[in-house]
């Protein structure tokens, strides 16, 4: 079938790669939501020639199911581990990567870095 979207839906990916998370949006929608999120690999960082010694932190991107969390504004707090059964850490949504039909990809930073 030409043009068909062959990507698996979020629930399939979540079953394989998801980690438990609690998402708390800014007020007035600040009721914590328990869900599962997926850590995505950081996008490649292109460094111009001659700047190889510059330190550049990779972007951390989480995919969040829109069925559970319909809006994810900047400043949303997310408590989740980086790996399954890892230590829970606090993250803050710092920006957006893109929306998909069933998930939103957000850029997060450690909560203590968000100011």
QUIFEN-V415580 format. One record per residue. N is the residue number from 1. RES is the residue in one letter. PSI is psi in degrees with one decimal (NA if undefined). D_LAST is the distance of its C-alpha to the last C-alpha in whole Angstrom. Layout:
n=N res=RES psi=PSI d_last=D_LAST
n=N res=RES psi=PSI d_last=D_LAST
//
This chain:
n=1 res=X psi=113.6 d_last=48
n=2 res=X psi=135.2 d_last=47
n=3 res=X psi=1.6 d_last=43
n=4 res=X psi=142.0 d_last=43
n=5 res=X psi=112.4 d_last=39
n=6 res=X psi=4.2 d_last=40
n=7 res=X psi=143.5 d_last=36
n=8 res=X psi=153.1 d_last=36
n=9 res=X psi=169.1 d_last=34
n=10 res=X psi=-36.7 d_last=31
n=11 res=X psi=-34.1 d_last=33
n=12 res=X psi=-46.6 d_last=35
n=13 res=X psi=-38.5 d_last=32
n=14 res=X psi=-38.6 d_last=30
n=15 res=X psi=-33.0 d_last=33
n=16 res=X psi=-38.2 d_last=33
n=17 res=X psi=-0.3 d_last=30
n=18 res=X psi=150.0 d_last=28
n=19 res=X psi=146.7 d_last=26
n=20 res=X psi=145.1 d_last=25
n=21 res=X psi=153.3 d_last=22
n=22 res=X psi=121.9 d_last=20
n=23 res=X psi=125.9 d_last=18
n=24 res=X psi=109.0 d_last=17
n=25 res=X psi=162.0 d_last=16
n=26 res=X psi=158.4 d_last=14
n=27 res=X psi=146.3 d_last=17
n=28 res=X psi=-3.6 d_last=20
n=29 res=X psi=50.5 d_last=21
n=30 res=X psi=21.1 d_last=19
n=31 res=X psi=124.7 d_last=22
n=32 res=X psi=139.5 d_last=21
n=33 res=X psi=122.3 d_last=23
n=34 res=X psi=132.1 d_last=25
n=35 res=X psi=-169.2 d_last=25
n=36 res=X psi=140.8 d_last=26
n=37 res=X psi=164.3 d_last=23
n=38 res=X psi=127.7 d_last=24
n=39 res=X psi=131.5 d_last=23
n=40 res=X psi=151.2 d_last=24
n=41 res=X psi=144.8 d_last=25
n=42 res=X psi=144.1 d_last=22
n=43 res=X psi=152.9 d_last=24
n=44 res=X psi=144.1 d_last=26
n=45 res=X psi=117.2 d_last=24
n=46 res=X psi=126.4 d_last=27
n=47 res=X psi=125.6 d_last=27
n=48 res=X psi=150.8 d_last=29
n=49 res=X psi=135.7 d_last=32
n=50 res=X psi=-5.5 d_last=32
n=51 res=X psi=24.0 d_last=28
n=52 res=X psi=-24.6 d_last=28
n=53 res=X psi=-6.8 d_last=27
n=54 res=X psi=137.3 d_last=23
n=55 res=X psi=132.2 d_last=21
n=56 res=X psi=120.9 d_last=19
n=57 res=X psi=133.7 d_last=17
n=58 res=X psi=148.9 d_last=19
n=59 res=X psi=141.1 d_last=17
n=60 res=X psi=123.8 d_last=17
n=61 res=X psi=130.6 d_last=19
n=62 res=X psi=143.0 d_last=20
n=63 res=X psi=126.1 d_last=22
n=64 res=X psi=131.8 d_last=22
n=65 res=X psi=126.9 d_last=26
n=66 res=X psi=-24.6 d_last=26
n=67 res=X psi=-33.5 d_last=29
n=68 res=X psi=-39.9 d_last=27
n=69 res=X psi=92.8 d_last=23
n=70 res=X psi=-24.5 d_last=24
n=71 res=X psi=142.5 d_last=21
n=72 res=X psi=79.1 d_last=18
n=73 res=X psi=159.7 d_last=15
n=74 res=X psi=138.7 d_last=12
n=75 res=X psi=-7.2 d_last=10
n=76 res=X psi=137.5 d_last=13
n=77 res=X psi=138.0 d_last=13
n=78 res=X psi=123.4 d_last=15
n=79 res=X psi=113.4 d_last=17
n=80 res=X psi=157.5 d_last=20
n=81 res=X psi=160.9 d_last=21
n=82 res=X psi=-23.5 d_last=21
n=83 res=X psi=153.9 d_last=25
n=84 res=X psi=132.4 d_last=28
n=85 res=X psi=12.2 d_last=28
n=86 res=X psi=178.4 d_last=25
n=87 res=X psi=135.0 d_last=23
n=88 res=X psi=132.4 d_last=20
n=89 res=X psi=160.4 d_last=17
n=90 res=X psi=131.5 d_last=14
n=91 res=X psi=152.2 d_last=12
n=92 res=X psi=134.1 d_last=10
n=93 res=X psi=121.9 d_last=11
n=94 res=X psi=-14.7 d_last=10
n=95 res=X psi=-175.7 d_last=13
n=96 res=X psi=142.2 d_last=17
n=97 res=X psi=-57.2 d_last=20
n=98 res=X psi=160.4 d_last=23
n=99 res=X psi=142.3 d_last=25
n=100 res=X psi=176.8 d_last=28
n=101 res=X psi=-24.5 d_last=31
n=102 res=X psi=5.5 d_last=30
n=103 res=X psi=160.1 d_last=26
n=104 res=X psi=137.1 d_last=23
n=105 res=X psi=123.6 d_last=21
n=106 res=X psi=151.4 d_last=17
n=107 res=X psi=127.8 d_last=15
n=108 res=X psi=155.4 d_last=13
n=109 res=X psi=155.3 d_last=10
n=110 res=X psi=139.1 d_last=10
n=111 res=X psi=-35.6 d_last=8
n=112 res=X psi=-20.0 d_last=8
n=113 res=X psi=-17.8 d_last=6
n=114 res=X psi=119.9 d_last=4
n=115 res=X psi=NA d_last=0
//
